[in-house]
């Protein structure tokens, strides 16, 4: 599993969905993100808005869905992270 430090990039590509976990009930965030990702077509993307670095979730995706996603950090804290997750498989 390669979880090298992500690069902060400006991406103009559209997203199919946005998940702002700050407004979700506690304990439902991961499930909501995973369900949204699974509903994406290959080539589709979701933008995550989270109050912390989602590196643990990125690691989980790498283990459970190897090669199925590309994570691009659009904004990196300290109070807010925005990440574009594209479905590649």
DRENPA-786825 format. One record per residue (C-alpha): x, y, z; residue in one letter. Coordinates in Angstrom, 3 decimals. Last residue first. Layout:
% residues N
SITE         X         Y         Z  aa
SITE         X         Y         Z   A
...
***
This chain:
% residues 89
SITE         X         Y         Z  aa
SITE   -12.394     0.977   -11.218   X
SITE   -11.068     4.559   -11.311   X
SITE   -13.493     6.248    -8.914   X
SITE   -12.298     9.785    -8.236   X
SITE   -12.009    11.121    -4.703   X
SITE   -11.678    14.915    -4.517   X
SITE   -10.591    16.051    -1.057   X
SITE   -11.442    19.184     0.860   X
SITE    -9.930    19.529     4.338   X
SITE   -11.015    22.096     6.888   X
SITE    -9.669    23.637    10.101   X
SITE    -5.928    23.264     9.486   X
SITE    -6.531    22.322     6.895   X
SITE    -5.444    20.882     3.559   X
SITE    -7.514    22.072     0.598   X
SITE    -7.896    20.419    -2.813   X
SITE    -6.318    17.093    -1.838   X
SITE    -6.587    14.640    -4.713   X
SITE    -7.423    11.012    -3.954   X
SITE    -7.471     8.519    -6.831   X
SITE    -9.691     5.486    -6.425   X
SITE   -10.203     1.838    -7.373   X
SITE    -6.575     0.712    -7.386   X
SITE    -7.001    -1.372    -4.253   X
SITE   -10.564    -1.213    -2.897   X
SITE   -10.407    -2.673     0.632   X
SITE    -6.752    -1.897     1.392   X
SITE    -6.390     1.399    -0.485   X
SITE    -9.901     2.462     0.597   X
SITE    -8.954     1.866     4.241   X
SITE    -5.803     3.917     3.803   X
SITE    -7.785     6.805     2.323   X
SITE   -10.158     6.524     5.275   X
SITE    -7.220     6.813     7.681   X
SITE    -5.804     9.757     5.662   X
SITE    -9.040    11.780     5.938   X
SITE    -7.182    14.843     7.299   X
SITE    -9.540    16.627     9.673   X
SITE   -12.733    18.752     9.618   X
SITE   -14.053    17.050     6.461   X
SITE   -15.435    18.108     3.098   X
SITE   -15.291    15.206     0.667   X
SITE   -15.730    15.824    -3.048   X
SITE   -17.037    12.830    -4.965   X
SITE   -15.867    11.746    -8.390   X
SITE   -17.044     9.812   -11.425   X
SITE   -14.620     8.164   -13.849   X
SITE   -16.083     4.728   -13.152   X
SITE   -19.687     5.430   -12.160   X
SITE   -20.297     6.566    -8.602   X
SITE   -22.747     4.650    -6.367   X
SITE   -19.895     2.904    -4.522   X
SITE   -18.393     6.289    -3.622   X
SITE   -21.663     7.562    -2.147   X
SITE   -22.080     4.359    -0.135   X
SITE   -18.495     4.613     1.171   X
SITE   -18.891     8.278     2.143   X
SITE   -22.208     7.654     3.915   X
SITE   -20.817     4.609     5.751   X
SITE   -17.756     6.571     6.870   X
SITE   -19.829     9.525     8.068   X
SITE   -22.617     7.729     9.948   X
SITE   -21.188     7.535    13.471   X
SITE   -21.982    11.122    14.375   X
SITE   -24.913    12.553    12.386   X
SITE   -23.870    14.262     9.144   X
SITE   -23.485    18.051     8.836   X
SITE   -19.701    18.218     9.278   X
SITE   -19.349    15.229     6.960   X
SITE   -19.862    17.407     3.899   X
SITE   -20.244    14.864     1.096   X
SITE   -20.305    16.318    -2.403   X
SITE   -21.474    14.389    -5.438   X
SITE   -20.790    13.967    -9.156   X
SITE   -17.677    16.134    -9.161   X
SITE   -16.509    18.378   -11.973   X
SITE   -12.868    18.699   -13.004   X
SITE   -11.282    22.060   -12.197   X
SITE    -8.615    20.583    -9.972   X
SITE    -6.154    22.742    -8.067   X
SITE    -3.738    20.403    -6.398   X
SITE    -2.345    19.696    -2.942   X
SITE    -0.162    16.635    -3.240   X
SITE    -0.809    13.601    -1.120   X
SITE     1.925    12.312     1.169   X
SITE     2.735     8.792     0.114   X
SITE     0.114     6.214     0.972   X
SITE     1.470     3.315    -1.048   X
SITE     0.000     0.000     0.000   X
***
